[in-house]
Amino acid sequence: MTVFIVHDEPVGRDQHNYIAHADLAPFGLDGQKEQLWLKPVGDGVYSVACIPFRTYGLALGDRVRLSENDEVSEMVERSSHRVLRMLLMPTPDPGRLVETTDRIRTEISAAGLLSEWSGDRHVAVDIPADRDPSDLYEVMKREVAADRAFWEWADAMPFSTGN
């Protein structure tokens, strides 16, 4: 059975969006696909209209092509955006989780960044080339140093279809 990672509140939601999938098997997540919101830009090319949670090598505004079965099959052009992702560890203290997510949300907002959450512990943050996310980094670094979270850049691996 395939597990689909979905975007409930994509940052680029529009009535003309197109939904496709990215196979996550090339990234070690066999049996999983991420639903990606795309904006048609013409000639069979789409612009990514969400912040990828698990797909490596894609970011908001990147341009892609689709296969016949509506899976992202090719990177056409990179945007100047990067994706910073963080997964908070489960905690027996729900108040601590709320406090941490509130602090992260505050720093994201203060930096003028866009983000999407998958549940209450996984955030993907859009980092345009012209923004300084250093205060957000500091908050995230503290959580990682305390073994309460993991983080990564989505471009740590290039986009791949596994072919």
C-alpha positions as YAML, in Angstrom:
chain: A
units: angstrom
residues:
- id: 1
  name: MET
  ca: [0.00, 0.00, 0.00]
- id: 2
  name: THR
  ca: [1.32, 3.43, -0.94]
- id: 3
  name: VAL
  ca: [1.47, 6.14, 1.72]
- id: 4
  name: PHE
  ca: [0.81, 9.66, 0.44]
- id: 5
  name: ILE
  ca: [2.40, 12.68, 2.11]
- id: 6
  name: VAL
  ca: [-0.05, 15.55, 1.56]
- id: 7
  name: HIS
  ca: [0.00, 19.34, 1.79]
- id: 8
  name: ASP
  ca: [-3.14, 20.53, 3.56]
- id: 9
  name: GLU
  ca: [-2.23, 24.21, 3.30]
- id: 10
  name: PRO
  ca: [0.17, 24.73, 0.37]
- id: 11
  name: VAL
  ca: [1.63, 28.25, 0.34]
- id: 12
  name: GLY
  ca: [0.90, 28.67, -3.37]
- id: 13
  name: ARG
  ca: [-2.67, 27.33, -3.35]
- id: 14
  name: ASP
  ca: [-4.64, 28.60, -6.31]
- id: 15
  name: GLN
  ca: [-7.78, 27.46, -8.11]
- id: 16
  name: HIS
  ca: [-5.64, 26.66, -11.17]
- id: 17
  name: ASN
  ca: [-3.14, 24.42, -9.33]
- id: 18
  name: TYR
  ca: [-2.40, 20.95, -10.56]
- id: 19
  name: ILE
  ca: [-1.64, 18.10, -8.18]
- id: 20
  name: ALA
  ca: [1.02, 15.52, -9.06]
- id: 21
  name: HIS
  ca: [3.23, 13.17, -7.08]
- id: 22
  name: ALA
  ca: [6.92, 12.63, -6.45]
- id: 23
  name: ASP
  ca: [8.04, 9.07, -5.78]
- id: 24
  name: LEU
  ca: [10.04, 9.04, -2.54]
- id: 25
  name: ALA
  ca: [11.69, 5.64, -3.15]
- id: 26
  name: PRO
  ca: [14.88, 7.24, -4.59]
- id: 27
  name: PHE
  ca: [15.29, 8.95, -1.20]
- id: 28
  name: GLY
  ca: [14.99, 5.77, 0.86]
- id: 29
  name: LEU
  ca: [11.25, 6.07, 1.49]
- id: 30
  name: ASP
  ca: [9.90, 3.06, -0.42]
- id: 31
  name: GLY
  ca: [6.14, 2.90, -0.71]
- id: 32
  name: GLN
  ca: [5.69, 6.63, -0.18]
- id: 33
  name: LYS
  ca: [4.77, 9.44, -2.56]
- id: 34
  name: GLU
  ca: [4.53, 13.15, -1.85]
- id: 35
  name: GLN
  ca: [1.60, 15.07, -3.24]
- id: 36
  name: LEU
  ca: [2.96, 18.26, -4.83]
- id: 37
  name: TRP
  ca: [0.92, 21.31, -5.77]
- id: 38
  name: LEU
  ca: [2.00, 22.74, -9.10]
- id: 39
  name: LYS
  ca: [1.17, 25.82, -11.11]
- id: 40
  name: PRO
  ca: [1.06, 25.35, -14.90]
- id: 41
  name: VAL
  ca: [3.42, 27.75, -16.68]
- id: 42
  name: GLY
  ca: [3.07, 26.41, -20.25]
- id: 43
  name: ASP
  ca: [4.61, 23.90, -22.64]
- id: 44
  name: GLY
  ca: [4.12, 21.04, -20.16]
- id: 45
  name: VAL
  ca: [6.17, 22.82, -17.48]
- id: 46
  name: TYR
  ca: [4.92, 23.42, -13.93]
- id: 47
  name: SER
  ca: [6.17, 25.57, -11.07]
- id: 48
  name: VAL
  ca: [6.23, 23.98, -7.60]
- id: 49
  name: ALA
  ca: [3.57, 25.78, -5.52]
- id: 50
  name: CYS
  ca: [4.19, 24.12, -2.15]
- id: 51
  name: ILE
  ca: [7.18, 23.58, 0.13]
- id: 52
  name: PRO
  ca: [8.25, 19.93, -0.20]
- id: 53
  name: PHE
  ca: [8.23, 17.98, 3.07]
- id: 54
  name: ARG
  ca: [10.19, 14.93, 1.96]
- id: 55
  name: THR
  ca: [11.17, 15.24, -1.70]
- id: 56
  name: TYR
  ca: [14.84, 16.09, -2.04]
- id: 57
  name: GLY
  ca: [16.15, 18.56, -4.59]
- id: 58
  name: LEU
  ca: [12.92, 20.52, -5.07]
- id: 59
  name: ALA
  ca: [11.90, 23.91, -3.67]
- id: 60
  name: LEU
  ca: [9.12, 26.45, -4.04]
- id: 61
  name: GLY
  ca: [9.16, 27.95, -7.55]
- id: 62
  name: ASP
  ca: [11.31, 25.23, -9.17]
- id: 63
  name: ARG
  ca: [10.10, 24.29, -12.63]
- id: 64
  name: VAL
  ca: [9.42, 20.65, -13.43]
- id: 65
  name: ARG
  ca: [7.92, 18.31, -16.02]
- id: 66
  name: LEU
  ca: [5.58, 15.40, -15.37]
- id: 67
  name: SER
  ca: [5.49, 11.84, -16.64]
- id: 68
  name: GLU
  ca: [2.38, 10.37, -18.28]
- id: 69
  name: ASN
  ca: [1.25, 9.06, -14.88]
- id: 70
  name: ASP
  ca: [1.42, 12.52, -13.25]
- id: 71
  name: GLU
  ca: [4.67, 12.05, -11.36]
- id: 72
  name: VAL
  ca: [7.38, 14.68, -11.32]
- id: 73
  name: SER
  ca: [9.88, 13.30, -13.80]
- id: 74
  name: GLU
  ca: [12.33, 16.09, -14.55]
- id: 75
  name: MET
  ca: [13.80, 19.24, -13.04]
- id: 76
  name: VAL
  ca: [13.64, 21.92, -15.74]
- id: 77
  name: GLU
  ca: [14.88, 24.98, -13.85]
- id: 78
  name: ARG
  ca: [15.77, 25.71, -10.24]
- id: 79
  name: SER
  ca: [14.41, 28.76, -8.47]
- id: 80
  name: SER
  ca: [16.62, 30.69, -6.08]
- id: 81
  name: HIS
  ca: [14.78, 29.12, -3.13]
- id: 82
  name: ARG
  ca: [15.94, 26.45, -0.68]
- id: 83
  name: VAL
  ca: [13.95, 24.36, 1.79]
- id: 84
  name: LEU
  ca: [14.97, 23.97, 5.42]
- id: 85
  name: ARG
  ca: [13.15, 21.11, 7.12]
- id: 86
  name: MET
  ca: [12.89, 20.23, 10.79]
- id: 87
  name: LEU
  ca: [11.38, 17.26, 12.59]
- id: 88
  name: LEU
  ca: [10.72, 17.66, 16.30]
- id: 89
  name: MET
  ca: [11.04, 14.53, 18.43]
- id: 90
  name: PRO
  ca: [7.97, 13.23, 20.30]
- id: 91
  name: THR
  ca: [7.86, 14.47, 23.87]
- id: 92
  name: PRO
  ca: [5.87, 13.34, 26.90]
- id: 93
  name: ASP
  ca: [5.39, 17.03, 27.74]
- id: 94
  name: PRO
  ca: [2.84, 18.50, 25.29]
- id: 95
  name: GLY
  ca: [3.43, 21.97, 26.74]
- id: 96
  name: ARG
  ca: [7.09, 21.82, 25.68]
- id: 97
  name: LEU
  ca: [6.09, 20.91, 22.13]
- id: 98
  name: VAL
  ca: [3.65, 23.83, 21.96]
- id: 99
  name: GLU
  ca: [6.29, 26.19, 23.35]
- id: 100
  name: THR
  ca: [8.86, 25.00, 20.80]
- id: 101
  name: THR
  ca: [6.52, 25.18, 17.80]
- id: 102
  name: ASP
  ca: [5.33, 28.65, 18.89]
- id: 103
  name: ARG
  ca: [8.96, 29.83, 19.06]
- id: 104
  name: ILE
  ca: [9.66, 28.39, 15.59]
- id: 105
  name: ARG
  ca: [6.49, 29.92, 14.13]
- id: 106
  name: THR
  ca: [7.42, 33.30, 15.66]
- id: 107
  name: GLU
  ca: [10.90, 33.24, 14.11]
- id: 108
  name: ILE
  ca: [9.52, 32.16, 10.72]
- id: 109
  name: SER
  ca: [7.05, 35.05, 10.80]
- id: 110
  name: ALA
  ca: [9.65, 37.57, 12.04]
- id: 111
  name: ALA
  ca: [11.96, 36.63, 9.17]
- id: 112
  name: GLY
  ca: [9.11, 37.03, 6.67]
- id: 113
  name: LEU
  ca: [9.41, 33.42, 5.54]
- id: 114
  name: LEU
  ca: [6.78, 30.99, 4.30]
- id: 115
  name: SER
  ca: [6.31, 27.57, 5.88]
- id: 116
  name: GLU
  ca: [4.12, 24.50, 5.82]
- id: 117
  name: TRP
  ca: [3.54, 22.05, 8.66]
- id: 118
  name: SER
  ca: [2.93, 18.31, 8.35]
- id: 119
  name: GLY
  ca: [1.29, 17.49, 11.64]
- id: 120
  name: ASP
  ca: [2.53, 19.29, 14.74]
- id: 121
  name: ARG
  ca: [6.20, 18.21, 14.61]
- id: 122
  name: HIS
  ca: [7.41, 18.56, 11.00]
- id: 123
  name: VAL
  ca: [7.94, 21.93, 9.33]
- id: 124
  name: ALA
  ca: [9.28, 22.85, 5.90]
- id: 125
  name: VAL
  ca: [10.47, 26.46, 5.53]
- id: 126
  name: ASP
  ca: [10.99, 28.30, 2.24]
- id: 127
  name: ILE
  ca: [14.28, 30.22, 2.25]
- id: 128
  name: PRO
  ca: [14.56, 32.68, -0.66]
- id: 129
  name: ALA
  ca: [18.09, 33.77, -1.59]
- id: 130
  name: ASP
  ca: [17.47, 37.33, -0.37]
- id: 131
  name: ARG
  ca: [16.37, 36.45, 3.19]
- id: 132
  name: ASP
  ca: [18.47, 36.07, 6.32]
- id: 133
  name: PRO
  ca: [17.12, 33.20, 8.44]
- id: 134
  name: SER
  ca: [19.88, 33.42, 11.09]
- id: 135
  name: ASP
  ca: [17.50, 33.90, 14.06]
- id: 136
  name: LEU
  ca: [15.45, 30.89, 12.92]
- id: 137
  name: TYR
  ca: [18.69, 28.88, 12.60]
- id: 138
  name: GLU
  ca: [19.56, 29.71, 16.20]
- id: 139
  name: VAL
  ca: [16.21, 28.45, 17.49]
- id: 140
  name: MET
  ca: [16.52, 25.28, 15.42]
- id: 141
  name: LYS
  ca: [20.16, 24.72, 16.43]
- id: 142
  name: ARG
  ca: [19.20, 24.79, 20.11]
- id: 143
  name: GLU
  ca: [16.56, 22.10, 19.57]
- id: 144
  name: VAL
  ca: [18.97, 19.92, 17.61]
- id: 145
  name: ALA
  ca: [21.78, 20.40, 20.17]
- id: 146
  name: ALA
  ca: [19.38, 19.29, 22.92]
- id: 147
  name: ASP
  ca: [18.52, 16.13, 20.91]
- id: 148
  name: ARG
  ca: [14.91, 17.31, 20.57]
- id: 149
  name: ALA
  ca: [14.94, 17.66, 16.77]
- id: 150
  name: PHE
  ca: [16.57, 16.85, 13.45]
- id: 151
  name: TRP
  ca: [16.99, 19.26, 10.55]
- id: 152
  name: GLU
  ca: [18.18, 19.17, 6.98]
- id: 153
  name: TRP
  ca: [18.32, 21.09, 3.74]
- id: 154
  name: ALA
  ca: [16.11, 19.61, 1.03]
- id: 155
  name: ASP
  ca: [18.91, 20.10, -1.49]
- id: 156
  name: ALA
  ca: [21.23, 17.80, 0.50]
- id: 157
  name: MET
  ca: [20.47, 15.34, -2.33]
- id: 158
  name: PRO
  ca: [19.54, 16.18, -5.91]
- id: 159
  name: PHE
  ca: [16.06, 15.46, -7.22]
- id: 160
  name: SER
  ca: [15.83, 11.96, -8.65]
- id: 161
  name: THR
  ca: [13.19, 9.68, -10.09]
- id: 162
  name: GLY
  ca: [15.32, 6.59, -9.52]
- id: 163
  name: ASN
  ca: [15.54, 5.85, -13.25]
...
